[in-house]
Amino acid sequence: MSTNFTGQLLIAMPGMGDPRFAGSVVFLCEHSDTGAMGLIINKPVTELSFAEMIGQLGIEAVRPPAIPVMFGGPVETGRGFVLHSDDYGAPDTTMKVPGGFAMTATLDVLEDLAHGGGPARALMALGYAGWAEGQLEEEIGRNGWLTCDARSEIVFGDDMDGKWEAALAVLGVSPLMLSGDAGRA
């Protein structure tokens, strides 16, 4: 593997063949020789709030924060992942990600958030996006994705509709410059 995209954002190109990823921005939690795992950060689940979700899990909320709940991807949609700032975590349950990020998939982070503790910034994702060995590199090579550095203000920002354009702006790319047609020179 020549490039490791862990901690980067994947920006879906207009010609993305899979409608589940159209217009998506994906935070890559892990990328290795065996595959990749990421969370879509700009597709909110509008029918479920964080407070409702933790209530369904039997977690009593003292001060539930207004954390966005995202469609994290098509794999294991019943499983939850909290993408958060790296100011929180447990050695055995939190995956630290370069750039000031971390991901925890255990109930303790939800309980801490429900009681006014936990990380300073967070979003909840239901499901994840996964790629087999070499699959992500192939999709990038076919112009399915652009990559850029992850910025906290994009990842945890409130403007869900603006995240795709904000990620493109990190690269200095205007959406008007993009075509849905891939080509090779």
C-alpha atoms as a printed R data frame, in Angstrom:
    type eleno elety resid chain resno       x      y       z
1   ATOM     1    CA   MET     A     1   0.000  0.000   0.000
2   ATOM     2    CA   SER     A     2   1.610  3.255  -1.069
3   ATOM     3    CA   THR     A     3  -0.631  5.816   0.618
4   ATOM     4    CA   ASN     A     4  -2.384  5.518   3.958
5   ATOM     5    CA   PHE     A     5  -5.582  7.573   4.051
6   ATOM     6    CA   THR     A     6  -6.344  7.052   7.777
7   ATOM     7    CA   GLY     A     7  -7.679 10.313   9.237
8   ATOM     8    CA   GLN     A     8  -8.466 11.752   5.798
9   ATOM     9    CA   LEU     A     9 -11.793 12.701   4.255
10  ATOM    10    CA   LEU     A    10 -13.085 10.938   1.169
11  ATOM    11    CA   ILE     A    11 -15.179 13.209  -1.042
12  ATOM    12    CA   ALA     A    12 -17.570 11.391  -3.386
13  ATOM    13    CA   MET     A    13 -17.205 12.519  -6.977
14  ATOM    14    CA   PRO     A    14 -20.331 13.365  -9.022
15  ATOM    15    CA   GLY     A    15 -19.948 10.159 -11.068
16  ATOM    16    CA   MET     A    16 -20.058  7.928  -7.968
17  ATOM    17    CA   GLY     A    17 -21.806  4.776  -9.122
18  ATOM    18    CA   ASP     A    18 -23.238  3.807  -5.723
19  ATOM    19    CA   PRO     A    19 -26.252  6.003  -4.815
20  ATOM    20    CA   ARG     A    20 -25.692  5.335  -1.082
21  ATOM    21    CA   PHE     A    21 -22.495  7.379  -1.351
22  ATOM    22    CA   ALA     A    22 -23.682 10.132  -3.725
23  ATOM    23    CA   GLY     A    23 -22.637 13.510  -2.292
24  ATOM    24    CA   SER     A    24 -20.963 11.842   0.679
25  ATOM    25    CA   VAL     A    25 -18.047 12.926   2.793
26  ATOM    26    CA   VAL     A    26 -16.498  9.962   4.610
27  ATOM    27    CA   PHE     A    27 -14.070 10.214   7.527
28  ATOM    28    CA   LEU     A    28 -11.594  7.321   7.232
29  ATOM    29    CA   CYS     A    29 -11.060  5.833  10.690
30  ATOM    30    CA   GLU     A    30  -8.703  3.149   9.420
31  ATOM    31    CA   HIS     A    31  -6.921  2.286   6.190
32  ATOM    32    CA   SER     A    32  -4.433 -0.560   5.865
33  ATOM    33    CA   ASP     A    33  -3.269 -3.298   3.519
34  ATOM    34    CA   THR     A    34  -6.310 -5.358   4.525
35  ATOM    35    CA   GLY     A    35  -8.963 -2.707   3.751
36  ATOM    36    CA   ALA     A    36 -10.547  0.463   5.056
37  ATOM    37    CA   MET     A    37 -13.307  1.581   7.418
38  ATOM    38    CA   GLY     A    38 -14.955  4.991   7.524
39  ATOM    39    CA   LEU     A    39 -18.013  6.920   8.636
40  ATOM    40    CA   ILE     A    40 -20.201  9.134   6.445
41  ATOM    41    CA   ILE     A    41 -20.295 12.499   8.232
42  ATOM    42    CA   ASN     A    42 -22.842 14.449   6.168
43  ATOM    43    CA   LYS     A    43 -25.977 12.287   5.935
44  ATOM    44    CA   PRO     A    44 -28.079 12.861   9.059
45  ATOM    45    CA   VAL     A    45 -30.670 10.367  10.225
46  ATOM    46    CA   THR     A    46 -33.551 12.825  10.560
47  ATOM    47    CA   GLU     A    47 -36.021 10.435  12.148
48  ATOM    48    CA   LEU     A    48 -33.891  9.780  15.263
49  ATOM    49    CA   SER     A    49 -32.324 12.236  17.691
50  ATOM    50    CA   PHE     A    50 -29.396 11.423  19.965
51  ATOM    51    CA   ALA     A    51 -31.669 11.755  23.022
52  ATOM    52    CA   GLU     A    52 -34.192  9.302  21.523
53  ATOM    53    CA   MET     A    53 -31.449  6.870  20.590
54  ATOM    54    CA   ILE     A    54 -29.871  6.745  24.049
55  ATOM    55    CA   GLY     A    55 -33.366  6.434  25.537
56  ATOM    56    CA   GLN     A    56 -33.959  3.352  23.356
57  ATOM    57    CA   LEU     A    57 -30.716  1.916  24.757
58  ATOM    58    CA   GLY     A    58 -31.960  2.437  28.311
59  ATOM    59    CA   ILE     A    59 -29.453  5.182  29.078
60  ATOM    60    CA   GLU     A    60 -30.924  7.793  31.376
61  ATOM    61    CA   ALA     A    61 -29.895 11.226  30.170
62  ATOM    62    CA   VAL     A    62 -29.166 14.031  32.606
63  ATOM    63    CA   ARG     A    63 -28.147 16.583  29.969
64  ATOM    64    CA   PRO     A    64 -28.226 14.932  26.552
65  ATOM    65    CA   PRO     A    65 -26.206 16.978  24.086
66  ATOM    66    CA   ALA     A    66 -27.517 17.807  20.632
67  ATOM    67    CA   ILE     A    67 -25.156 15.390  18.893
68  ATOM    68    CA   PRO     A    68 -26.030 14.667  15.274
69  ATOM    69    CA   VAL     A    69 -26.908 11.080  14.365
70  ATOM    70    CA   MET     A    70 -25.585 10.089  10.924
71  ATOM    71    CA   PHE     A    71 -26.103  7.303   8.433
72  ATOM    72    CA   GLY     A    72 -22.509  6.128   8.818
73  ATOM    73    CA   GLY     A    73 -22.637  3.690   5.940
74  ATOM    74    CA   PRO     A    74 -24.368  0.569   4.647
75  ATOM    75    CA   VAL     A    75 -22.483 -1.993   6.780
76  ATOM    76    CA   GLU     A    76 -23.914 -3.049  10.178
77  ATOM    77    CA   THR     A    77 -26.485 -0.232  10.270
78  ATOM    78    CA   GLY     A    78 -27.727 -1.354  13.673
79  ATOM    79    CA   ARG     A    79 -24.321 -0.737  15.215
80  ATOM    80    CA   GLY     A    80 -23.309  2.676  16.547
81  ATOM    81    CA   PHE     A    81 -19.990  4.486  16.382
82  ATOM    82    CA   VAL     A    82 -19.066  7.768  18.032
83  ATOM    83    CA   LEU     A    83 -16.534  9.825  16.110
84  ATOM    84    CA   HIS     A    84 -15.095 12.390  18.486
85  ATOM    85    CA   SER     A    85 -12.277 14.708  19.458
86  ATOM    86    CA   ASP     A    86  -9.239 12.958  20.960
87  ATOM    87    CA   ASP     A    87  -9.720 14.557  24.397
88  ATOM    88    CA   TYR     A    88 -11.672 11.475  25.468
89  ATOM    89    CA   GLY     A    89 -11.024  7.764  25.365
90  ATOM    90    CA   ALA     A    90 -10.183  4.526  27.050
91  ATOM    91    CA   PRO     A    91  -7.035  2.566  26.150
92  ATOM    92    CA   ASP     A    92  -8.898 -0.615  25.205
93  ATOM    93    CA   THR     A    93 -12.032  0.776  23.560
94  ATOM    94    CA   THR     A    94 -11.047  3.967  21.731
95  ATOM    95    CA   MET     A    95  -9.305  4.048  18.375
96  ATOM    96    CA   LYS     A    96  -7.088  7.142  18.135
97  ATOM    97    CA   VAL     A    97  -6.998  8.586  14.633
98  ATOM    98    CA   PRO     A    98  -4.350 11.069  13.407
99  ATOM    99    CA   GLY     A    99  -5.324 14.732  13.304
100 ATOM   100    CA   GLY     A   100  -6.972 15.032  16.726
101 ATOM   101    CA   PHE     A   101  -9.771 12.502  16.221
102 ATOM   102    CA   ALA     A   102 -10.853  9.271  17.880
103 ATOM   103    CA   MET     A   103 -13.628  6.699  17.495
104 ATOM   104    CA   THR     A   104 -15.352  4.734  20.233
105 ATOM   105    CA   ALA     A   105 -17.989  2.055  19.660
106 ATOM   106    CA   THR     A   106 -18.881  1.130  23.241
107 ATOM   107    CA   LEU     A   107 -21.753  2.207  25.483
108 ATOM   108    CA   ASP     A   108 -19.483  4.030  27.961
109 ATOM   109    CA   VAL     A   109 -19.023  7.002  25.613
110 ATOM   110    CA   LEU     A   110 -22.805  7.282  25.182
111 ATOM   111    CA   GLU     A   111 -23.329  7.141  28.941
112 ATOM   112    CA   ASP     A   112 -20.651  9.787  29.524
113 ATOM   113    CA   LEU     A   113 -22.192 12.057  26.872
114 ATOM   114    CA   ALA     A   114 -25.673 11.547  28.331
115 ATOM   115    CA   HIS     A   115 -24.399 12.715  31.722
116 ATOM   116    CA   GLY     A   116 -22.704 15.853  30.433
117 ATOM   117    CA   GLY     A   117 -19.211 14.372  30.118
118 ATOM   118    CA   GLY     A   118 -17.369 12.668  27.312
119 ATOM   119    CA   PRO     A   119 -15.541 14.287  24.427
120 ATOM   120    CA   ALA     A   120 -15.776 18.006  23.645
121 ATOM   121    CA   ARG     A   121 -16.961 17.326  20.068
122 ATOM   122    CA   ALA     A   122 -18.743 14.270  18.738
123 ATOM   123    CA   LEU     A   123 -21.102 12.803  16.190
124 ATOM   124    CA   MET     A   124 -22.929  9.497  16.247
125 ATOM   125    CA   ALA     A   125 -22.926  7.214  13.213
126 ATOM   126    CA   LEU     A   126 -25.197  4.233  12.641
127 ATOM   127    CA   GLY     A   127 -23.391  1.763  10.406
128 ATOM   128    CA   TYR     A   128 -20.128  2.256   8.583
129 ATOM   129    CA   ALA     A   129 -18.546  2.166   5.160
130 ATOM   130    CA   GLY     A   130 -16.099 -0.654   4.552
131 ATOM   131    CA   TRP     A   131 -13.727 -1.575   1.764
132 ATOM   132    CA   ALA     A   132 -11.946 -4.876   1.139
133 ATOM   133    CA   GLU     A   133  -8.228 -5.108   0.435
134 ATOM   134    CA   GLY     A   134  -7.337 -2.834  -2.513
135 ATOM   135    CA   GLN     A   135 -10.974 -1.789  -3.130
136 ATOM   136    CA   LEU     A   136 -10.657  1.809  -1.917
137 ATOM   137    CA   GLU     A   137  -7.441  2.359  -3.887
138 ATOM   138    CA   GLU     A   138  -9.214  1.038  -6.984
139 ATOM   139    CA   GLU     A   139 -12.206  3.364  -6.461
140 ATOM   140    CA   ILE     A   140  -9.869  6.358  -5.984
141 ATOM   141    CA   GLY     A   141  -7.995  5.327  -9.152
142 ATOM   142    CA   ARG     A   142 -11.304  5.298 -11.070
143 ATOM   143    CA   ASN     A   143 -11.995  8.874  -9.903
144 ATOM   144    CA   GLY     A   144 -14.767  7.816  -7.521
145 ATOM   145    CA   TRP     A   145 -13.271  9.747  -4.606
146 ATOM   146    CA   LEU     A   146 -11.056 12.721  -3.883
147 ATOM   147    CA   THR     A   147  -9.152 12.825  -0.595
148 ATOM   148    CA   CYS     A   148  -8.266 15.738   1.662
149 ATOM   149    CA   ASP     A   149  -7.068 16.405   5.177
150 ATOM   150    CA   ALA     A   150  -9.818 16.145   7.768
151 ATOM   151    CA   ARG     A   151 -10.582 19.383   9.544
152 ATOM   152    CA   SER     A   152 -12.468 19.416  12.822
153 ATOM   153    CA   GLU     A   153 -14.738 22.265  11.682
154 ATOM   154    CA   ILE     A   154 -15.879 20.172   8.711
155 ATOM   155    CA   VAL     A   155 -16.180 16.841  10.541
156 ATOM   156    CA   PHE     A   156 -18.102 18.256  13.514
157 ATOM   157    CA   GLY     A   157 -19.714 21.234  11.769
158 ATOM   158    CA   ASP     A   158 -23.469 21.779  11.853
159 ATOM   159    CA   ASP     A   159 -23.933 22.541   8.140
160 ATOM   160    CA   MET     A   160 -24.536 19.014   6.852
161 ATOM   161    CA   ASP     A   161 -25.437 20.229   3.359
162 ATOM   162    CA   GLY     A   162 -22.248 22.319   3.189
163 ATOM   163    CA   LYS     A   163 -19.714 19.650   4.245
164 ATOM   164    CA   TRP     A   164 -19.193 18.300   0.713
165 ATOM   165    CA   GLU     A   165 -18.380 21.753  -0.684
166 ATOM   166    CA   ALA     A   166 -16.272 22.617   2.390
167 ATOM   167    CA   ALA     A   167 -14.188 19.470   1.889
168 ATOM   168    CA   LEU     A   168 -13.695 20.342  -1.798
169 ATOM   169    CA   ALA     A   169 -12.640 23.862  -0.756
170 ATOM   170    CA   VAL     A   170  -9.794 22.349   1.306
171 ATOM   171    CA   LEU     A   171  -8.421 21.185  -2.058
172 ATOM   172    CA   GLY     A   172  -9.183 24.494  -3.753
173 ATOM   173    CA   VAL     A   173 -11.792 22.800  -5.937
174 ATOM   174    CA   SER     A   174 -15.146 24.329  -6.855
175 ATOM   175    CA   PRO     A   175 -18.067 21.930  -7.388
176 ATOM   176    CA   LEU     A   176 -18.633 23.680 -10.723
177 ATOM   177    CA   MET     A   177 -15.243 22.363 -11.897
178 ATOM   178    CA   LEU     A   178 -16.271 18.728 -11.409
179 ATOM   179    CA   SER     A   179 -17.735 16.483 -14.034
180 ATOM   180    CA   GLY     A   180 -19.511 13.201 -13.567
181 ATOM   181    CA   ASP     A   181 -17.486 11.788 -16.467
182 ATOM   182    CA   ALA     A   182 -14.170 10.132 -15.680
183 ATOM   183    CA   GLY     A   183 -11.394 10.302 -18.210
184 ATOM   184    CA   ARG     A   184  -7.763  9.538 -18.757
185 ATOM   185    CA   ALA     A   185  -5.330 11.740 -20.612
